[in-house]
Amino acid sequence: MPLLNMKDVDLKGKRVLIREDLNVPLKNGAITSDARIRAALPTIEYALSQGALVMVASHLGRPDEGIITDELSLAPIAERMQELLGKPVDLAQNWLKGVTPVQDQVILLENVRFNRGEKSNSDELSQEMAALCDVFVMDAFATAHRAEASTCGIAEHVAVACMGPLLSLELSTITKLLDNPKKPVVAIVGGSKVSTKLALLDNLSKKVDALIVGGGIANTFLAAEGYSVGKSLYEPDLIDEAERLMKEANENAVEIPLPTDVVVADRMSATAESYIQLVADIDEDEKALDVGPDTIRTYVKLIKSAGTIVWNGPVGAFEIEQFSKGTKILALAVADSDAVSVAGGGDTIAAIDHYNVRDKISYISTGGGAFLALLEGKELPAITALENNQKENA
């Protein structure tokens, strides 16, 4: 059964609670990027245009539950949203006791994580939230992998629960990417640890034609091939898993091109002396911190031949200049490719923005953990909650 979309629901005169991701970066109380607020505006504007009585909920940061702090208040967000929306946006404190939304304006509910029971998906809190509205709109893809009261529990108690346009776009884009991609498919998975991305590597290795690994993940794979990786970050206890993944990939004709040369140094520091080393010659006191030129050429060749590219994670310590070349060239290659490119994850987006290629990536997911969960083939609790609501009210 397809998920119910907000645009298929009669919103006129209804109390509509929209869960958005307004977890914006702040510095000294000022918003440094309003991208998430801007992304939420079309959903809010649509609800207002349909005559809905609109409330918006979001978390901000990671406050201790029950502890209200000015530093993590949504006050700056309410102010900026009002400027962008051109309509009144009132910040509601103590909103669990009830609010009275009116047409043509927005009530922004104070940080949902100030409430005890939010992160534990308290049934009591979920019922209190559900009592505020007639329609619940889940539009925060970035939080869809969390079973929390404002993303999941509320859907169990409200009459109508549906997805918003942002959530719908994320789900349809990523699902299409996984189920019907343009071939060949090349995945790039970087990061420090195999353990945090084992499920992702497992699932992608069954769906792609080539799997590029980078960072500490690549070091673990190199160790599994019998190379000494010196003082490089790797996980000796996951060598068996790396061996299994490579064996299965080989059986399924999936290419996993391991680095043949790397950029090494004795420490990860902007002042460290770096140089290129063949992987067969890494000394015991050296750390591999980026891929070398021969490896980069191999990766670029694969990227140029791709029909679809999935990117999650840098291939080196790109935040330090002498270890950034691999990630930079990779980012530029993805940007220049004719392939459909989908990227997600905080470090990946940071690299995309650092090298100014955002406009040349086909789709950038707003969700880090949720993006990974979908790529791993996992169910998202918030989506399951919407499905259950729909079945119960069918």
HELIX and SHEET records of a PDB file:
HELIX    1   1 MET A    6  ASP A    8  5                                   3    
HELIX    2   2 ALA A   35  SER A   49  1                                  15    
HELIX    3   3 ASP A   70  LEU A   72  5                                   3    
HELIX    4   4 ALA A   75  LEU A   85  1                                  11    
HELIX    5   5 TRP A   95  LYS A   97  5                                   3    
HELIX    6   6 VAL A  112  PHE A  114  5                                   3    
HELIX    7   7 ASP A  123  ALA A  130  1                                   8    
HELIX    8   8 PHE A  141  THR A  143  5                                   3    
HELIX    9   9 GLY A  153  GLU A  156  5                                   4    
HELIX   10  10 PRO A  165  ASP A  179  1                                  15    
HELIX   11  11 LEU A  198  LEU A  204  1                                   7    
HELIX   12  12 GLY A  215  ALA A  224  1                                  10    
HELIX   13  13 PRO A  236  LEU A  238  5                                   3    
HELIX   14  14 ILE A  239  GLU A  251  1                                  13    
HELIX   15  15 VAL A  279  ASP A  281  5                                   3    
HELIX   16  16 PRO A  293  SER A  305  1                                  13    
HELIX   17  17 GLU A  321  PHE A  323  5                                   3    
HELIX   18  18 LYS A  325  ASP A  336  1                                  12    
HELIX   19  19 GLY A  346  HIS A  354  1                                   9    
HELIX   20  20 ARG A  358  LYS A  360  5                                   3    
HELIX   21  21 GLY A  369  LEU A  375  1                                   7    
HELIX   22  22 PRO A  381  GLU A  392  1                                  12    
SHEET    1   A 6 VAL A  89  ALA A  92  0                                        
SHEET    2   A 6 VAL A 106  LEU A 109  1                                        
SHEET    3   A 6 LEU A  53  ALA A  57  1                                        
SHEET    4   A 6 ARG A  15  ARG A  19  1                                        
SHEET    5   A 6 VAL A 135  MET A 138  1                                        
SHEET    6   A 6 VAL A 160  MET A 163  1                                        
SHEET    1   B 2 LEU A  26  LYS A  27  0                                        
SHEET    2   B 2 ALA A  30  ILE A  31 -1                                        
SHEET    1   C 5 ALA A 210  VAL A 213  0                                        
SHEET    2   C 5 VAL A 185  VAL A 189  1                                        
SHEET    3   C 5 THR A 308  ASN A 312  1                                        
SHEET    4   C 5 VAL A 340  ALA A 343  1                                        
SHEET    5   C 5 TYR A 363  ILE A 364  1                                        
SHEET    1   D 3 TYR A 275  LEU A 278  0                                        
SHEET    2   D 3 ASP A 261  ALA A 265 -1                                        
SHEET    3   D 3 LYS A 287  VAL A 291 -1                                        
END                                                                             
